Structures are given as structure tokens and as C-alpha cells.
């Protein structure tokens, strides 16, 4: 049984379908919160025109209104085309990688534990970031740029050339590694992705188990978070109803959205300071084109300007953005898996 489930997850058909499901889920999730995503980037990177709106919940809506007045509805989606180019492979790789790590770490339902969910989610997040980070950097640069009178809106190709021609990330006797300019902020991204993706999948697992918990199905002596419990290991007869509970019954739509939203809320809080540092490093080439700013320099600058709360600027927008985004992502992914018959 274990070998059959692992083999199924490692087939080309499963990989393609899980990648398609993940990519579609990611695109739908990102599109649903694209305007908030741009506003949050402007706040995190301390854009001088929009910094006055930061620091209050209503500031996000005021900033959105200002963008709409200046550039219309398209201004709220500036950089979103690059987001979609990035998010489809990013989400596809993340969910495919997660399914593969899950098949290795948790080949059966009974082996799905919080620790293994965290490890699988973290590894999947790091894997997806490794392959798609340059697109994220370009997307942030495009979103950061504010159109001014007499100034043309930056193009994708123009931004690529600009990033490449900035001072090299490494300048050694072996040459200038300009390609590494596309990985500005990569290490805080990886450092932040481990808790973000890990906590996200872990929390989703915990909450979905709670939503599926049925005191009639599970013995009274078992807690709903006792995920290591396998009734086949005990001298307890596995009834049809208990087996159905182990077979992962589908959740209602509201429950899927609730589980995903809770996962996003917890994950965002745990990794937000590293996300702020990452955004500042990503736009560093625009703020100071003659210098490559390090992780520690960026962190010190944030603390010097706004203190500890500087690491949480835009967090309220993050909550408004991430909760529906992760909720939609997990909900669409689960529905797509059932539609493609790979669940």
C-alpha cells in the first residue's frame, strides 16, 4: 500500500497534473489580491511618495485611491503580468515539490504529522524560490516604480537590463557575477520561506484535521491533534466510518477557505520581518544604484529609521492580503486535484 501511494505520486501524470493544479491555484490567488500586493510593496520599500500613507489601516485604501487617480485601474495591477509569469511556475513547483517531499516523508495518511508537514512545506518553498526568484525581483522593481509626469512606465526588458547593469553582487578576480544581481535579497527570502511555507502547510494540516475531527468517528480517548494515531496499530477494529475518516473526506468550501486563511495568517506573522528586509534589498538597486547593500546593512537601516516596528510595516495589509490569498490558493488547489482526479 505504501509503495503504491509513493509510486502514484512519482508518476509523470501526477507531476504534470499537480503542477497544473498548483499553477492555476497560485494565479487565481495572486490575482485576487494584486492591488493590495502592490500597495504593500510600496510601503515595505518606503517609496517616498506613498510612505505618508503607511502606519495606519486606512492608509492602504488612501494609497490605493491615489494610485487609481494617477494611473487608473491598471495602476493597481502594475507589475501583475510579471507576477503571473512568476507565480504559475512558482506555485506549480511548490505544490509538485510538496507532493514529492510528502510522498517521501509521509507515504501513508497515518504518517502525516505536524513535524513532517512543516519539513515538507519548508523544502517545497525553498525549492520553488530557488527557480523563480529572479522573476520576483523584477516584479517588485516594476511594482515599486511610480509613474511621474514625462516619465515612461518601465518595461520588462528595460528592467532586466537595468538590474543586470547594476554593480555586480560579487566582484572578485574571477570576474563580475552580474547574474547574481537577480538574486538580491535571496538569502532572507530563503530564511523567511522556511518558516512561511513550513508553518503554512503545517497550520493547514492542523486546522483541516480539526475540521474533519468527528468525536463519533474517533475514540473519545484520542485528541484531535494526535496525528500519529493509526488504528491499525492497535487492537481496535477499524470500522467503515473510521476508515472513511482516514481516507481524507473533502471539506466544504467554507471550511477549505477557513483552513487556508488561518494558515496564511499564522505563516505571515512568523516570517514578516524577513519579508520586509527582502523587499528593501530587492529595491536597493533603485535607491542606491552604486552600492550592493547587504542583509545586515539593510536590517540596521530599517531599525535605525523606525525601530523594531519598522520590521512590521505594512503587516496589516499583509493580513488583508495573505489571508484571502492563501485561502484561495489551498481551496483552488484541493478542488483542482479532485477535478483532475489526483487527490
Buried (B, 14 or more C-beta within 10 A) or exposed (E): EEEEBBEEBEEEEBBBBBBBBBBBBBBBBBBBBBBBBBBBBBBBBBBEEBBEBBEEEEBBBBBBEBBBEEBEEEBBBBBBEBBBBBBBBBBBBBBBBBBBBBBEBBBEEBBBBBEBBBBBBBBBBBBBBBBBBBBBBBBBBBBBBBBEEEEEEBEBEEBBEBBEEBBBBEEEEEEEEBEEBBBBBBBBBBBBBBBBBBBBBBBBBBBBBEBBBEEEBBEEEEEBEEBEBEBEEEEEEEEEEBEEBBEBEEBEEEBBBBBBBBBBBBBBBBBBBBBBBBBBBBBBBBBEEEEBBEBEBBBEBBEEEBEEEBBBBBBBBBBBBBBBBBBBBBBBBBBBBEEBEBB
